[in-house]
Amino acid sequence: MAEPLELGALDMAALLCSRVCHDIISPVGAIINGLEVLDEDNGEEMREFAFNLIRKSAGQASAKLQFARLAFGAAGSVGAEIDLADAEKVARGYMEGEKAEFAWESPKVLMPKNLVKLLLNLILLSATAIPRGGLVKVTVEGSAPPRFILRSSGPNARVPPAFEKLVPGDIEGLAVDAQSVQAYYAGALARVCGMKVSAVLDGADVVVEANATTAAA
């Protein structure tokens, strides 16, 4: 079987940066809109509206940046481990701004950072399985090696198209952009960690699983 075509390191870095910028530009733009309202209207009702908008949008921007720092960033030195409680915290913060509700069950353990990054990236993919909202439930079983199970329940749940080629790393003939790079990155993390990722329909739900295939890197 042919090896998956690799995206260059510079292209990967540029596209992931674009992805992060795309995620935070909306709440930052809303903050600017709120400030403009404060500059232009002194009415008490509009001031309250503006402050609420700024407060909510600042919270969303902070949550998205904290998530991106863990899911895409270095998150410590080579070989660092991350507390799953920290991963849960940033995941809950991120999902508060999404349509889907969120549930998390895991042991209280430290885990190699690349495995945590993989789990967070799988949460993003699982949320795309239910674009109209619903519930994303994350279950972590074991720790050495772990098993990740993510169940997406909602109207017209569907396996994200990314699992056909982008997650396996089969990008030949595809134009990877700032949105699709996240799925490719999740697959790259899985391969580095020695994890096999799958996504299937289970009744009306989509279930994403990651299981160890070799010793984690």
N, C-alpha and C positions, 0 to 999 in steps of 0.2 A: 504494500500500500504506500502511495506517495506521501511524503511529508507535507504538512500544510504550508502554504506559501506564507512567509513571514512579512509583517508590516515593519518597515524600517523604524529604528529607535527614534529618529528625529520626527518622522511623520506621526508616530504614536504619541510622543510628547506634545506636539503641536495640536493634534486632534483632541487629546484629553484636556488640554488647557482650554480649547474652544468649548468643549462640553461643559466644563465648570463655569465658564463665563456665561454660556447660554442659560444655565440653571439659575444664576444669581442676578442676571440682568433685569428680569421682571420685578422682583421685590425691590431692587435698588432703584429702578425707574419709578416704582410706586412711592418710594420715600421722597424722591425729587418732586413728584406731583403733589404730595402732601405739603412739602415746604413751599411750593408755589402758591398753593391755596392759602397758606398762612400769610404770605406776602401780599396777596391780592384782596383778601376778604377778612374783615375784622369781626364779622358776625359770630356770635357765640356758638350757634349751631354748626357753622362751617368750621370753626376752630376745633370743636370737639370731633367733628368728622375727620379733619386733617390729622389731629393727634392720634386718633384711633388707627388711621391708615398707616401713619409712620410707625407706630408701635408694633402693629401686626407685621408689617413688611420688614422691619428691622429684625424681628424675631425669626421670620422665615429665612432671610438672608443669612443670619448667623447659623441657623440649623443646617442649611445647605452647605455652608462653608465647613462647619465642623464635620459633617458627613463626608464631604469631598476630601478633607484632610486625612481621614482614616481610610476611605475606600480607594483613593487614587494616590495619596501622598506617601512620603517615606515612612511616617509613623514610627520613628525610632531608628536605631542602628540596625545593621545587618544581623539577622538572627534574633531580633527583639521579639518578645511575646506581649500580647495585649489581653487585658482582662475582658472577658465576654460581657461583663456588666457595662463596660465603657462602650462596647459595640452596640449593645441594646439601647443605651441612652441616646447615641447619635442617630440610630435607626428610627427610634420613636420620634425624635425631634424632626427628622426629615419627613416621615410619613404623616405627621400632623398637617402638613401642607398639601398632601395628596388626597385624591378622592377616596381611596380605600382605607378601611380601618386596619389595625395592626395588632397582632398577638405574637408573643415570644415565649418560648420554653427552652431553657438550656441549663446545663450544670454551671456552677460558679467556678470556672477554671480559667487559667491563662492558656492562650493558644498562640502558636506561631503567627506572626503578623500577616503573612501571605494567605493563610487559611481564613483569617478574619476578613481580610480584604476581599477574598473570594465570596464569603458569605454575604457581605454587604452588597457586592455587585449582583449576586443572585437575587437579592431583595429587589433591586431596581428592575431586573428582568421579570421577576414574578409580578410586580405591579403593572407591567405592560400587558400582562395576560388578561387583566380585567379593566379595560380603559374606561368603563362606565362606573367603576367603583365596586366595592364589596369588602372582602376580608383577605388579607395576606397573613397566614399563620406560619411562623418559623419555629421549627423544632430542631434542636441539636442533640444528637445522641452520642455519648462517648466523647473521648478527647484524643486518643492516641491509637489509631486514627479516629477522627470524628465522622459522623454521618449527618449531612444537612438535608432536611426535608422541608420544603416550602410549598404550602398548599394555597392556591388562589381560588377563592370562591366568589362568584359574582355573575351578573347577567351576561350571557353570551361569552363566557370564559373561553379563551382559545390559546393554544400553544404559540408563543411568539415566533414569528418567522425567523428570528435570529438563530434559533436552535437548529435550523437546517444547515446553514453554512458558516455564519459568523462565529458562533461559539466553538464549533469544531476547528475553526481557523482556515476554512476553505474559502479564501477571498479572491481566488483567481477569477478575473473578469468582473469583479465587483468594485464599485467606487465607494470605499469606506469614507464616511464623513463624520462630523462631530457628534451625530446622534448614534450612528451604528458602531462607532469605535468602542463604545462601552461594552457591547456584547462581545466583540472581538477580544477586548482586554480581559473580560471575565473568563473566556476560554483559555487565554494565555496563562492566567493565574492558575486555573485548574491543572493545566499541563505541568507547570512548574511545581505544583504541590502534589503531583501524582494522584489527582482526583479525576474521576469520570463523572461528567455531568449529563443528565438526561432530563427530558421534559415530556410528559404524557398526559393525555386526558384520562381522568378517573371519574367516570360518570359525568357530572356537569362541572367538575373542578379540574384545574390544571395543577399537576404535581411536578415540581422540580426537585431532583435529588442529586446530591454529590456524594460519591463514595470513593474510598481510597482504592487505587489500583496498584500503587507501588509505595515504597517508603517516601514520605513527604520530603521535599527539598527544602 
